[in-house]
Amino acid sequence: MEAAAMFERTADVRVKVNLASSGALAHQIARGAEADVYISAHPRWMDDLNTRGLIKPSSRFNLMSNRLVFIAPKGQPVRIDIVPSFDFGRTFDGRLSIGDPEHVPVGIYAKQALMALGWWEAASSRLAPAADARAALRVVEMGEAGLGVAYASDAAASGGVEIVAAVPPSLHDPIVYPAALCVSHQEQAEAFLRFLASDEMGPILQRHGFTTTPSTGILVEKDSPDEP
């Protein structure tokens, strides 16, 4: 993670990054796993940890945003028109790879968009639900699904898929990545969170395909300690 490496160089502190689905990480923290900073791909899991009293609400802010795209295996593009009348079920062969729509944020957003378009019924019987966003993308990269829904940032970094259509953000909840201190954090974690909230993060996030606000480089919406 580029941000962690940059912070290590400036603060002489080692950052250990644990990458997994937002839900899996939240469950680990809820079960007592040691963590200093939690970053989620969906507010749902951050809200859950807040309800359990496991994060510091006053430290919470939205670090970045993202977009959804339809992807197909490299060299096998399909045409998709983002209108309810489009015959989505006939546009691709095989399965539709998305994150598990019950637990994985990218799958939750994808289901919202498909339902908004009236395509969910045609798609639901052909799902290849994956454990996380990267796993959903890999299924398409390997050609095991004819179509998938992925984050724009992941799709842009992959050499094995083609972006065939962008999903209008109006079709699903805003894709934001909240970050916060865990209640048992070490002192150095506060400096790391301040670094994540700094203007220096804007260019890093944009290089990796994430969306930021033009004024500060990031989205910052701190909660009051009393808010869930």
N, C-alpha and C positions, 0 to 999 in steps of 0.2 A: 504494500500500500504506500503510494508516493507520499501522502500526507504524513504518515507515521515516520517514514524515513527522513523527511525534512525536519520534523520536530526532533527526532533523535540527534540530528546533527547540530541543531541550535541549542538544545536544552541538555545535552549529554545525559539523556535518559533513554533506557531501552523500552520500546513499546512492543508488547506481545499482542498480536492480532489473532482473534479467533473468528474465522469465517464460517458461517452456517446460515440456515434460514432464520428469519427473524423470530418465528415461533419456537424453533429449537433452542435458540440462545435464551429467549425469555424463560423457557421451561428450565434450562440449566441454572439460571440465576435464581428462579423461584425455589429450586431444590438445594440451594446453598452454594452453588459454584462461585468462586471468587471472581469478581469483575469490578473494574473501576469506572468504565464508561460504556454505556450501551447505546448503539445506533440501530434503529429499526427501519425496515422498508415499509412499515405500515403503522399508523398511530395506535391501532388496536392493541398491539403487544406492549407498547409503551404505557398505554392506559392501564393495562392489566397489572404491570409491575408497579405503577403508581398506586393503584387500588390496594395492592399488597404492602405498600409502604417500603418498597425496595429501591426506589429512585428518589432523587431530590427534585421535587417539582419546580423549584425556583431556578434550577439550572437548565431546564428543558428549552430547546429551541429547534426549529426545523432547519436542518443543515442544508438540504438540497431537494430538488425535485427531478422528475423523470417523465418519460412518455412511453406509451405502448406502441408496438408496431407488429404487423403480421409479417412472418418470415417464412421462407421456403428454402429447401436445400439449394446450394450453389448450383447454378446451371439448370434449375428446374423451376423457374418462376411461374406464378399463376396470376391471373387478373382478378382483382377484388374491387368492387365498387361499394363504397361505404354508404349504402342506402338500404332501408328496410326491405325494399322490393327485390334486392339482389338475391339470387338463388345460391346461397352460401354453401349448402350441402353438396352441390354438384361441381363446385369450383376446384376441388382438390381430391386426390386419391389417398386412401389410407386413413391414418389417424391424425388428430389435432393435438399437438403437444402444448400443454400449458402447465403452470404450477398447480398443485392440488388446490382446487377452488374453495376448499373448506378451511385450509390452514396457511397456504403460501400466498403472500401479498400479490405477486404478479398474477396468480390464478384468480384471486378474489376480484382484482380489477378487471381481468379478462372476462370473467363471468358477468360482471356488471355491464360491460360494453356489449357482449353478445346478447344479453337479455334486452338491453335498450334497443338493439337493432332487430329484435325478434328472431335471432339466429340460434338461440340457446337450444331449442328443441332439436334442431338439425345437428347440432354439434355435440350435445351431451352424451349420445350413445357411441361416439367415436373418440372420446377423450383418451389421451395418454397422460394422466396426471403425474407430475414429477415432484420430487421432494424439495426442490428449490428452483430459483430462476435459471441458474446456470445449467442445471440438469435438464430443464425443459428445452433450453437452447441446444444442448448437446444431442438430444434425440433427433432434432431436425438436421443438425450438422451431419449426423451419421446416416441420414436418409431413412430413418425408421418411422418418420411421420412426414406426410406430404405438406403439412402446414403447421405453424406454431404461432404463439403469441409471446413476445419477449419485451424486455425493456429496451428502449432505443440505445442506451449506453452499452448493453451487452451485445446487441446485434451489430453495432458499429465496430466493435472490437473483434468480431469473429470473421474469419476468412472462409467459413464454411456455409454461410447462409446468405440469402439475398432478402433485403427489405422490400416487400411487395406493396405495402400500404401502411400509412400511419393511422392510428386510431385517434379520432377527435377526443380531446380531453373532456369535453362536455358529456361523454357517454359513461363516465365512471367518476368515482370520488377522486379528488386531487391526490396525485402520487407525491407524497412528501416523506422525507426520512428524518424523523425526530431523533435528537441526541440528548443525552442527559447523564449526569453523574449517578452512579449507584451509591446507595447510602453507606456502604462499607469501603468507599474509595480511599486510595492513598493520596497524600498531599499533592504529588506530582500530577495527578489526574486533572486537577483544577487548571493547571497551566496548559495541559493538552487540550482540554475543552475550550479554553480561551483561544488557543491556536486554531482550532476547528472553526470558531466563530469569527475569526479575523478576516480581513480583506485578502490576505495571502491565499486563502483557500479558493477564492473565486476562479482564478486561472487553472488551478489544479482540477477542480470539478469540471470545468468546461472542456478541458483536454480529454477527459474521460467520458464525455457525452452527457453529462448531467446538466440540468437547467438551474440557473441562479438568477437572483434579482439584479437588475442593472445598477442599482444604487449602492448596495453594500457587498455584492458578490454572493450573498447567501440570504436565505429566508430566516428571519429571526422573529419568533413569536413566543416570548417567555410566558409561562403560566404563573399565576399567583400560587402561593403554597396551598391555598384552600381549594383550588380547582382540581377536578379529577383528571 
